[in-house]
């Protein structure tokens, strides 16, 4: 494997920040929760937003490429879908609302 778990986590985080056009200042809200090697050629990186239960799972290959078809997971349901977003920067709240609505 050419990448370490830490490098895979950074690549996945950078991928999402670029995908969503997140500024450096807002990037600090996101955290790599885990980076696990699955097989000899790729990692699964779990990314979350500080203070939220939502998670993104991104595959990072040993070439440094990310699979653009990442998975989003959230335990938030029904009327509670947006209550926890009131103190978030608007761009982060918009991303989470979009992801939650698309499930």
KAQUIFEN-V936439 format. One record per pair of residues at least 4 apart in sequence whose ideal C-beta (glycine too) atoms are under 8 Angstrom apart, sorted by sequence separation. I is the first residue (numbers start at 1). J is the second residue. If there is no record, write none. Layout:
# KAQUIFEN-V936439
<<I	J> <I	J>>
This chain:
# KAQUIFEN-V936439
<<3	7> <4	8> <5	9> <6	10> <7	11> <8	12> <9	13> <10	14> <11	15> <12	16> <13	17> <14	18> <15	19> <16	20> <17	21> <22	26> <23	27> <24	28> <38	42> <48	52> <60	64> <61	65> <66	70> <76	80> <77	81> <79	83> <80	84> <82	86> <88	92> <89	93> <90	94> <91	95> <92	96> <93	97> <94	98> <95	99> <96	100> <97	101> <98	102> <99	103> <3	8> <17	22> <22	27> <37	42> <38	43> <48	53> <49	54> <60	65> <61	66> <76	81> <88	93> <16	22> <37	43> <38	44> <48	54> <60	66> <61	67> <36	43> <48	55> <59	66> <60	67> <85	92> <86	93> <3	11> <22	30> <35	43> <36	44> <47	55> <48	56> <58	66> <59	67> <76	84> <85	93> <88	96> <35	44> <36	45> <46	55> <47	56> <58	67> <17	27> <35	45> <36	46> <46	56> <47	57> <34	45> <35	46> <46	57> <47	58> <59	70> <85	96> <34	46> <45	57> <58	70> <85	97> <17	30> <32	45> <33	46> <44	57> <45	58> <57	70> <13	27> <16	30> <32	46> <33	47> <44	58> <45	59> <56	70> <57	71> <32	47> <33	48> <44	59> <45	60> <56	71> <57	72> <82	97> <31	47> <43	59> <44	60> <56	72> <57	73> <81	97> <13	30> <30	47> <31	48> <42	59> <43	60> <55	72> <56	73> <30	48> <31	49> <42	60> <54	72> <55	73> <13	32> <30	49> <31	50> <42	61> <54	73> <55	74> <81	100> <12	32> <29	49> <30	50> <41	61> <42	62> <54	74> <29	50> <41	62> <53	74> <10	32> <28	50> <33	55> <40	62> <53	75> <54	76> <74	96> <9	32> <12	35> <53	76> <76	100> <35	60> <74	99> <9	35> <74	100> <8	35> <72	99> <6	35> <8	37> <74	103> <5	35> <72	102> <5	36> <12	43> <16	47> <72	103> <5	37> <13	45> <52	84> <12	45> <51	84> <52	85> <9	43> <11	45> <13	47> <8	43> <12	47> <1	37> <9	45> <52	88> <8	45> <5	43> <9	47> <1	40> <49	88> <1	41> <3	43> <16	56> <16	58> <54	96> <15	58> <49	92> <56	99> <52	96> <15	60> <54	99> <12	58> <54	100> <49	96> <12	60> <11	60> <19	68> <15	66> <8	60> <11	64> <12	66> <16	70> <11	66> <3	60> <3	62> <29	88> <2	62> <29	89> <1	62> <2	63> <3	64> <2	64> <26	89> <29	92> <26	91> <26	92> <23	91> <22	91> <22	92> <20	91> <20	95>>
